[in-house]
Each structure stands twice: as structure tokens, then as C-alpha cells.
Amino acid sequence: MRLHTKAIAGVGALALLLTACSPATPAEKDSTDAPTEVATVTFRLWDEVAAPYYEESFEAFEAENPDINVEVELVPWAQYWEQLPLDISSGEMADIFWVNSSNFALYADNGNLINISEDLNPNHDEWQQSVVALYTRNGSLWGVPQLWDSIAMFYNVDMLDEAGIDPTTLTWAPGAGEEDTFLPALQQLTKDTNGNTADSADFDPENIATYGFNAQADLQAIYLNFLGSNGAEFQGDDDQFNFNTPEGIAAFQYIVDLINTHHVAPPTAETNTNGDFSRDLFIRGELALFQSGPYNLRNIADNTDVNWSLAPMVAGPEGRVGVVHGVAAVGNAQTENLDATLRVLEWLGSAEGQHPIAANGVAFPGVVEAQDAFVDYWAREGIDVSMFITAASGNTINAPRGAMVNAGIQEVVPHLLDMFLGNATVEDALQAAQDAGNTAME
């Protein structure tokens, strides 16, 4: 599961080597000076949009540290996690590399990562605490926060104004009970090709022109948030999957019913095979509400003529409970340039080091002081992104975690996809998914 930069993850068949421009060495500036030995530190990431701005950051670093050259390696997401263990075992891994919360723990436990708590200067700029918590394991921090995201609601202003719906007031309730204002709103926003709304007796579910909401098997944007807002969890304190509870069943049943019973969300046959299907509907003006993260800001802003804005995520019985995820830069414990690697990690954890990422609207930076630059960028674009900050500082549900969670998720997902298709009941699918996932993590 790609829990971050979903829309801007790197693409391409081969890893690309992007070398940050280095200032001339003292020997090149003045032939009478003794040459200075330059250490090379490699930095690997999967995001082709962020890569040029890291290069910009490292140019500034190299200007202040002419004895260190930083090389940026771009490895596409499709190859990233297959290549990482191979390069670690062979000793060819980059000195510093990106990880997400579901992948770092195994390498921390195996002694592959630099212990940030022990080896990095504790007197650094303030970091986003929700990301620090993600990468804290066994009492130590293992990564320097780089990017983070939370969840909010993109909405089509004209569609909601026409229906008289205020997106900030929407609440879902299990079984679409009396307190549910979300389903009735989605039924008004969903229309067939004849203009009939989904709450009309004449509504044709086989010919839908506009959908209400992006209910789908999306862990980060949809079902983690529904689980949390109904008092359920994805994993327990022991990192075992624990979503097969009455609260978890009710949350998943509500989402599945939006698709298969009420027909107010795109068909699972499309969204199971194309995670961006709903986003593209929103861009075309065929989806009213699109719950997602800041990782989709750039795609939407650059590709739609729709009059859109942002609102908080939909609330549930427990209020708004969303997931916060982040990417961290970790240090390779096998690096041959430890001192230089630590200096680059310190730069990556500074407001100055993260400024190019924030100031160009790529993502919320992990350094708190740099976040205003991201907010200001989108304010100039006419978009208020403050609700992402509000969501990150509110009640949250944990992102997937644990040394073997990837192996577990690989077993969970097929059962959930089958459930969303309507090929298995929610109760049976969740039981099978939880059992298979926990067995895989043993």
C-alpha cells in the first residue's frame, strides 16, 4: 500500500541518478590551495516530483559544506521496495533513503538503520510530532520526518451549492441511522443521466452521470478514517490486525453499502483496478465529494476547471478521526561516510533544508517551521489547506505499523477487494482477512 505521495510517486522502468550540482572545490577555485577531499553521500527516494526540489536543497547544503557531495537517486515506487532489501543485503544501499511507516520497522529491528535518537544532534528544529511517533520504535527514533499528510474533503462547490449542502456538517452513522446526514446528502448529489437523484423512485443506477462520494477500498483516504470515527481500529496495541469487531464491521458495511446498495459511489469494478478512478471523476466534474490527502492537491489543481474547495473529512459517531502518515529519511547503518551522512541528515531535518519542498507546494514538510511556506504556496493558488493541519492535530487512528505489517497487508487486501465487489459478506471477508493477515505476520 502506498501510504504517501500516491499521486506523485515516481514512474519509469529504471532508477535515475540525479546528481546535485556541487560547487567548485578549493583546488578548482585556486590552484595554489591544497585540494579538499570530498565525501559523497547518496540519497534515495521514489518521488519524481520531489526529487528536483531535494536537488535544490542539496545545492544550498553543498554551498555551505563544500567537503560533501550529495547524489540523489530516484527509484520508482514499482521497484523501490523490491530493490531496497537486495541493496541492503549486498551493501549497496544508499547512505540515506526514504521509508514509510509500514516498511521501516523491519530494518530498524535488524540493525540496518542509524539510531536518530542516539546519533543525531538533539538540538534541531521542531519536527511534526505525529510523524516522530510513527518512526519511534522501542524507545528510539529511526527516521528524520520529511513529508506528512492527513485527510480532508475536496468538494465541488457548484454541485453542493445547487443541492444546498454544507460539507462541514456531514456525519455518517452505522446503518444510516437517524443521525446520518451523509447518505441523504450523497443521494441528492448522485444523479443518473436523466437528472434523477439517487433518492428518487425513478433513479437509474445503471446509468449514473455524477456520483456523490469516493467510497472505495482506499486504506488511507477511506476505510482507516471510517474505522477510527466509529471507535474501531486497524491494528491493536500488539500490532495484530483487529478490525473484525462490531465497530469495524459496521464501518466497512456502511462503506460497501454506499457502493453496492445505494449506488452513490463509483463501482468497485473500476476502483479496485484503478485507485485514481474517483479522483479523475472529480477532476471531470462527475464526483461531488472526494475524500483524500494533500498528495492529490497538485493533480487536481493542475487538471480541472471545476470550482472546488476543501472541507473537513466526514465525521462519524466518534467525530472526525483520521490517519496521519509521513515519510522519513533514514540513515544506512552500513554507510562508509558516517560523519557526512549525519550532517546531511541534520540538514534534512532543518527548516532550511526542507524549504524547497514546502515553498513549491510539493507536500507538508516534517519541520514545523517550514510548514507556513506550504500553506502560503496554496493560499496563492486560492486554496486554504489549514484543515489538513487541523486533522493532523485532532483525533487520529494509527497508520499500519510493525516489522511484518507489509506481509500481513498483502494477505488482507485480496479479501477486502472481494468484499467491496460484493462477492463476500462483510462479516466473512473481515474474518478471513484478519486471520490471514495475522498468520502472515507470525
C-alpha positions as CSV (number, residue, x, y, z in Angstrom):
1,M,0.0,0.0,0.0
2,R,1.4,3.4,-1.0
3,L,0.7,5.5,2.1
4,H,2.1,8.7,0.8
5,T,2.7,10.8,-2.3
6,K,0.2,8.5,-4.1
7,A,-0.4,10.8,-6.9
8,I,3.2,12.0,-7.3
9,A,5.1,8.7,-6.9
10,G,8.0,8.2,-9.3
11,V,7.3,6.4,-12.6
12,G,9.6,4.8,-15.1
13,A,11.3,1.5,-15.6
14,L,14.8,2.4,-14.4
15,A,16.3,4.2,-11.5
16,L,17.6,7.6,-12.4
17,L,20.7,9.1,-11.0
18,L,20.2,12.9,-10.3
19,T,23.4,14.5,-9.0
20,A,23.1,17.7,-7.1
21,C,25.4,20.4,-8.6
22,S,28.5,20.8,-6.5
23,P,30.4,24.0,-6.0
24,A,33.9,24.0,-7.3
25,T,36.4,22.5,-4.8
26,P,39.0,24.9,-3.3
27,A,41.6,23.3,-5.7
28,E,39.5,24.4,-8.7
29,K,39.0,27.9,-7.3
30,D,42.7,28.5,-6.6
31,S,45.3,26.2,-7.9
32,T,47.7,27.3,-5.1
33,D,45.3,25.9,-2.4
34,A,45.6,22.3,-1.3
35,P,42.6,20.2,-2.6
36,T,39.9,19.3,-0.1
37,E,38.7,15.7,0.0
38,V,35.0,15.5,-0.9
39,A,32.8,12.8,0.7
40,T,29.9,11.6,-1.4
41,V,26.5,10.8,0.4
42,T,23.8,9.1,-1.6
43,F,20.1,9.9,-1.0
44,R,17.3,7.7,-2.4
45,L,13.6,8.4,-2.8
46,W,10.7,7.3,-5.0
47,D,9.1,10.6,-5.9
48,E,9.9,12.2,-9.2
49,V,8.1,15.4,-8.3
50,A,10.0,15.9,-5.0
51,A,13.4,14.9,-6.4
52,P,14.3,18.2,-8.2
53,Y,13.5,20.2,-5.0
54,Y,15.7,17.9,-3.0
55,E,18.4,18.7,-5.5
56,E,17.8,22.4,-4.9
57,S,18.0,21.8,-1.2
58,F,21.3,19.9,-1.5
59,E,22.8,22.7,-3.7
60,A,22.4,25.0,-0.8
61,F,23.8,22.4,1.6
62,E,26.8,21.9,-0.6
63,A,27.4,25.6,-0.8
64,E,27.8,25.6,3.0
65,N,29.5,22.2,3.1
66,P,32.0,22.0,0.2
67,D,33.5,18.9,1.6
68,I,30.3,16.9,1.0
69,N,28.7,16.0,-2.4
70,V,25.1,14.6,-2.3
71,E,23.8,12.4,-5.1
72,V,20.1,11.9,-5.4
73,E,18.9,8.5,-6.6
74,L,15.3,8.2,-7.9
75,V,14.0,4.7,-7.8
76,P,10.3,4.3,-9.0
77,W,7.8,3.1,-6.5
78,A,7.2,-0.1,-8.5
79,Q,10.8,-1.2,-7.9
80,Y,11.6,0.6,-4.7
81,W,10.6,-2.0,-2.1
82,E,11.9,-4.9,-4.1
83,Q,15.3,-3.2,-4.6
84,L,15.7,-2.0,-1.0
85,P,16.3,-5.4,0.7
86,L,18.5,-6.5,-2.1
87,D,20.7,-3.4,-1.8
88,I,20.8,-3.6,2.0
89,S,21.9,-7.2,2.0
90,S,24.6,-6.6,-0.7
91,G,25.9,-3.4,1.0
92,E,24.9,-1.2,-2.0
93,M,22.1,0.7,-0.3
94,A,22.2,4.5,-0.4
95,D,23.5,6.3,2.7
96,I,20.2,7.9,3.3
97,F,16.8,6.8,1.9
98,W,13.1,7.3,2.2
99,V,10.8,4.9,4.1
100,N,7.2,4.8,5.0
101,S,5.8,3.7,8.3
102,S,4.9,0.2,7.2
103,N,8.4,-0.6,6.0
104,F,10.9,0.9,8.4
105,A,10.4,-1.3,11.5
106,L,11.9,-4.5,10.0
107,Y,15.1,-2.6,9.1
108,A,15.2,-0.9,12.5
109,D,14.9,-4.2,14.2
110,N,17.6,-5.8,12.1
111,G,20.1,-3.1,12.9
112,N,20.2,-1.6,9.4
113,L,19.3,1.9,10.4
114,I,21.1,4.7,12.2
115,N,19.6,5.4,15.6
116,I,18.5,9.0,15.2
117,S,17.9,9.4,19.0
118,E,21.5,8.4,19.8
119,D,23.5,9.7,16.8
120,L,21.9,12.9,15.7
121,N,22.2,16.3,17.4
122,P,19.1,16.6,19.7
123,N,19.2,20.4,19.2
124,H,17.3,20.6,16.0
125,D,14.3,22.4,14.6
126,E,10.9,21.2,15.8
127,W,9.5,18.2,13.9
128,Q,5.9,17.2,13.3
129,Q,5.2,15.1,16.4
130,S,2.7,12.8,14.7
131,V,5.5,11.7,12.2
132,V,8.0,11.4,15.0
133,A,5.6,9.0,16.7
134,L,5.3,6.9,13.5
135,Y,9.0,6.3,13.4
136,T,9.6,5.8,17.1
137,R,10.2,2.1,18.0
138,N,11.5,0.5,21.1
139,G,12.1,3.9,22.6
140,S,14.2,5.3,19.8
141,L,13.6,7.4,16.7
142,W,14.8,5.9,13.5
143,G,14.0,8.5,10.8
144,V,14.0,12.2,10.2
145,P,10.5,13.4,9.3
146,Q,10.3,14.7,5.7
147,L,6.7,14.9,4.5
148,W,3.4,14.2,6.0
149,D,-0.3,14.2,5.1
150,S,-3.7,13.9,6.7
151,I,-7.2,13.6,5.2
152,A,-9.8,16.3,4.2
153,M,-12.7,16.6,1.8
154,F,-12.3,18.0,-1.7
155,Y,-15.7,19.2,-2.9
156,N,-17.3,20.5,-6.0
157,V,-18.6,24.0,-4.8
158,D,-21.2,24.4,-7.6
159,M,-22.7,20.9,-7.1
160,L,-23.0,21.3,-3.3
161,D,-24.4,24.9,-3.6
162,E,-27.0,23.7,-6.0
163,A,-28.1,21.0,-3.6
164,G,-27.9,23.3,-0.6
165,I,-25.4,21.1,1.2
166,D,-22.8,22.4,3.7
167,P,-19.9,19.9,3.6
168,T,-18.7,20.9,7.1
169,T,-21.9,19.5,8.7
170,L,-21.9,15.9,7.3
171,T,-21.9,12.9,9.6
172,W,-22.3,9.2,8.9
173,A,-23.9,6.8,11.3
174,P,-23.8,2.9,11.2
175,G,-26.8,1.5,9.3
176,A,-27.6,5.0,8.1
177,G,-29.4,5.7,11.3
178,E,-31.4,8.8,12.4
179,E,-28.2,10.8,13.0
180,D,-26.9,10.1,9.5
181,T,-26.8,13.3,7.3
182,F,-24.1,11.9,5.0
183,L,-26.1,9.3,3.0
184,P,-29.0,11.7,2.3
185,A,-26.6,14.3,1.0
186,L,-24.9,11.7,-1.2
187,Q,-28.2,10.7,-2.6
188,Q,-29.0,14.3,-3.6
189,L,-25.6,14.7,-5.2
190,T,-25.8,11.4,-7.2
191,K,-27.7,11.8,-10.4
192,D,-28.5,9.5,-13.3
193,T,-28.3,10.6,-17.0
194,N,-31.9,11.8,-16.8
195,G,-31.2,14.1,-13.8
196,N,-32.9,11.9,-11.3
197,T,-31.2,11.8,-7.8
198,A,-30.4,8.6,-6.1
199,D,-33.3,9.1,-3.6
200,S,-35.8,9.2,-6.4
201,A,-38.0,6.3,-7.4
202,D,-37.1,6.9,-11.0
203,F,-33.3,6.8,-10.4
204,D,-31.5,4.5,-12.8
205,P,-28.4,3.0,-11.1
206,E,-27.2,1.6,-14.4
207,N,-26.7,5.0,-16.0
208,I,-25.2,7.4,-13.5
209,A,-23.9,10.8,-14.6
210,T,-22.5,12.1,-11.3
211,Y,-21.6,10.3,-8.1
212,G,-21.7,11.6,-4.5
213,F,-18.5,10.2,-2.9
214,N,-15.4,8.2,-3.5
215,A,-16.2,5.2,-1.3
216,Q,-13.7,2.5,-2.2
217,A,-11.0,0.2,-0.9
218,D,-8.6,3.0,-0.1
219,L,-6.9,2.4,3.2
220,Q,-5.5,5.9,3.8
221,A,-8.3,8.1,2.5
222,I,-11.4,6.0,3.3
223,Y,-11.5,3.0,5.5
224,L,-9.0,3.8,8.2
225,N,-10.9,7.0,8.8
226,F,-14.3,5.3,8.9
227,L,-12.9,2.7,11.3
228,G,-11.5,5.4,13.6
229,S,-14.6,7.6,13.5
230,N,-16.6,4.6,14.7
231,G,-14.3,3.7,17.6
232,A,-12.7,0.8,15.7
233,E,-9.0,0.2,15.0
234,F,-7.0,-1.4,12.2
235,Q,-4.3,-2.9,14.5
236,G,-4.2,-3.4,18.2
237,D,-1.5,-2.4,20.6
238,D,0.3,-5.6,19.8
239,D,0.3,-4.7,16.1
240,Q,-2.0,-7.5,15.3
241,F,-4.9,-6.7,12.9
242,N,-8.0,-6.0,14.9
243,F,-10.6,-4.6,12.5
244,N,-13.0,-7.6,12.8
245,T,-15.0,-6.2,15.7
246,P,-18.7,-5.0,15.8
247,E,-17.4,-1.4,15.3
248,G,-15.2,-2.4,12.4
249,I,-17.9,-4.5,10.7
250,A,-20.3,-1.6,10.9
251,A,-17.8,0.8,9.4
252,F,-17.0,-1.4,6.5
253,Q,-20.7,-2.3,5.9
254,Y,-21.5,1.4,5.6
255,I,-18.8,2.0,3.0
256,V,-19.8,-1.1,1.0
257,D,-23.5,-0.2,1.1
258,L,-22.7,3.3,-0.4
259,I,-21.4,1.5,-3.4
260,N,-23.5,-1.6,-3.9
261,T,-26.8,-0.8,-2.2
262,H,-27.2,3.0,-2.5
263,H,-25.1,3.4,-5.7
264,V,-23.8,6.8,-4.6
265,A,-20.2,5.9,-5.1
266,P,-18.3,4.6,-8.2
267,P,-18.4,0.9,-9.0
268,T,-15.8,-1.2,-7.3
269,A,-15.0,-3.0,-10.6
270,E,-13.4,0.4,-11.6
271,T,-11.9,1.5,-8.3
272,N,-10.4,-1.9,-7.4
273,T,-8.2,-1.8,-10.5
274,N,-7.6,1.9,-10.7
275,G,-7.0,3.7,-7.5
276,D,-7.2,7.1,-9.2
277,F,-10.5,6.4,-10.9
278,S,-12.5,8.5,-8.4
279,R,-10.0,11.4,-8.4
280,D,-10.3,11.5,-12.2
281,L,-14.1,11.6,-11.9
282,F,-13.7,14.6,-9.5
283,I,-11.4,16.3,-12.0
284,R,-14.0,15.9,-14.7
285,G,-16.8,17.2,-12.6
286,E,-18.5,13.8,-12.2
287,L,-17.9,13.4,-8.4
288,A,-19.2,15.8,-5.8
289,L,-17.1,14.8,-2.7
290,F,-13.6,13.4,-2.9
291,Q,-12.0,12.5,0.5
292,S,-8.3,12.4,0.1
293,G,-5.0,13.9,1.2
294,P,-2.7,16.8,0.1
295,Y,-0.9,14.3,-2.1
296,N,-3.7,15.0,-4.6
297,L,-3.6,18.8,-4.4
298,R,-1.3,19.2,-7.4
299,N,-3.1,16.7,-9.7
300,I,-6.5,18.4,-9.0
301,A,-5.2,22.0,-9.2
302,D,-3.4,21.4,-12.5
303,N,-6.0,19.4,-14.3
304,T,-9.5,20.6,-13.5
305,D,-11.8,23.5,-14.4
306,V,-14.2,22.6,-11.6
307,N,-14.9,25.2,-8.9
308,W,-13.6,23.3,-5.9
309,S,-12.6,23.8,-2.3
310,L,-11.6,21.9,0.8
311,A,-13.7,21.0,3.9
312,P,-13.0,18.7,6.9
313,M,-13.4,14.9,6.4
314,V,-16.8,13.4,7.1
315,A,-17.5,12.9,10.8
316,G,-18.7,9.7,12.4
317,P,-20.1,8.6,15.8
318,E,-16.7,9.4,17.4
319,G,-16.3,12.7,15.5
320,R,-13.6,13.2,12.9
321,V,-10.9,10.6,13.4
322,G,-8.4,10.5,10.6
323,V,-5.0,9.0,9.8
324,V,-1.8,10.9,9.6
325,H,1.0,9.5,7.6
326,G,4.5,10.6,6.9
327,V,7.7,9.8,5.0
328,A,11.0,9.8,6.9
329,A,14.6,9.8,5.8
330,V,16.6,7.1,7.4
331,G,20.3,6.6,7.6
332,N,22.0,3.4,6.5
333,A,23.9,1.9,9.4
334,Q,26.4,0.4,7.0
335,T,27.4,3.8,5.5
336,E,31.1,4.3,4.9
337,N,30.7,8.0,5.4
338,L,29.0,8.2,8.8
339,D,30.0,11.8,9.8
340,A,29.0,13.2,6.4
341,T,25.7,11.1,6.4
342,L,24.8,12.5,9.8
343,R,25.5,16.1,8.6
344,V,23.2,15.5,5.7
345,L,20.5,14.0,7.9
346,E,20.7,17.1,10.2
347,W,20.2,19.3,7.1
348,L,17.2,17.2,6.0
349,G,15.7,17.8,9.5
350,S,16.1,21.6,9.3
351,A,13.7,24.3,8.1
352,E,16.2,25.5,5.6
353,G,16.8,22.0,4.2
354,Q,13.0,21.4,3.7
355,H,12.1,24.8,2.5
356,P,12.3,24.0,-1.3
357,I,9.8,21.1,-0.8
358,A,7.4,23.3,1.1
359,A,7.7,26.5,-0.9
360,N,6.9,24.7,-4.1
361,G,3.8,23.1,-2.8
362,V,5.0,19.5,-3.0
363,A,4.0,18.4,0.5
364,F,3.6,19.4,4.1
365,P,7.2,19.4,5.4
366,G,8.2,17.4,8.5
367,V,9.8,20.5,10.1
368,V,7.1,22.6,11.8
369,E,8.8,25.9,11.0
370,A,8.7,25.2,7.2
371,Q,5.0,24.4,7.1
372,D,3.9,28.0,6.6
373,A,5.7,28.0,3.2
374,F,3.5,25.2,2.1
375,V,0.4,26.9,3.4
376,D,1.4,30.2,1.7
377,Y,2.0,28.4,-1.6
378,W,-1.5,27.0,-1.8
379,A,-3.0,30.3,-0.4
380,R,-1.6,32.0,-3.5
381,E,-3.4,29.3,-5.5
382,G,-6.6,30.2,-3.8
383,I,-6.7,27.1,-1.6
384,D,-6.9,27.0,2.2
385,V,-5.1,23.9,3.3
386,S,-5.5,24.6,7.0
387,M,-8.0,21.7,7.5
388,F,-5.2,19.2,6.9
389,I,-3.3,20.8,9.8
390,T,-6.4,20.7,11.9
391,A,-6.9,17.0,11.1
392,A,-3.3,16.2,11.9
393,S,-3.7,17.8,15.3
394,G,-7.0,16.2,16.1
395,N,-8.0,12.6,17.0
396,T,-6.2,10.1,14.8
397,I,-6.0,6.4,14.1
398,N,-2.7,4.7,13.7
399,A,-1.3,4.1,10.2
400,P,-0.2,0.5,9.6
401,R,2.9,-0.4,11.6
402,G,5.1,-3.3,12.7
403,A,8.0,-5.3,11.3
404,M,5.9,-7.7,9.3
405,V,2.9,-5.5,8.5
406,N,3.6,-5.5,4.8
407,A,3.4,-9.2,4.7
408,G,0.1,-9.0,6.6
409,I,-1.5,-6.4,4.4
410,Q,-0.7,-8.4,1.3
411,E,-2.9,-11.2,2.7
412,V,-5.6,-8.8,3.9
413,V,-6.1,-6.8,0.7
414,P,-7.5,-9.5,-1.6
415,H,-10.2,-10.3,0.9
416,L,-11.2,-6.7,1.2
417,L,-11.3,-6.2,-2.5
418,D,-13.6,-9.2,-2.8
419,M,-15.8,-7.8,-0.1
420,F,-16.0,-4.4,-1.9
421,L,-17.1,-6.2,-5.1
422,G,-19.9,-7.8,-3.1
423,N,-18.5,-11.4,-3.6
424,A,-18.3,-11.9,0.2
425,T,-20.3,-10.7,3.1
426,V,-18.5,-8.1,5.3
427,E,-18.5,-10.4,8.3
428,D,-17.0,-13.3,6.4
429,A,-14.5,-11.2,4.5
430,L,-13.2,-9.4,7.6
431,Q,-12.8,-12.6,9.5
432,A,-10.9,-14.2,6.6
433,A,-8.8,-11.1,6.1
434,Q,-7.9,-10.7,9.8
435,D,-7.0,-14.4,10.2
436,A,-4.9,-14.4,7.0
437,G,-3.1,-11.2,7.8
438,N,-2.2,-12.1,11.4
439,T,-1.0,-15.5,10.3
440,A,1.3,-13.9,7.7
441,M,2.8,-11.7,10.4
442,E,3.7,-14.6,12.7
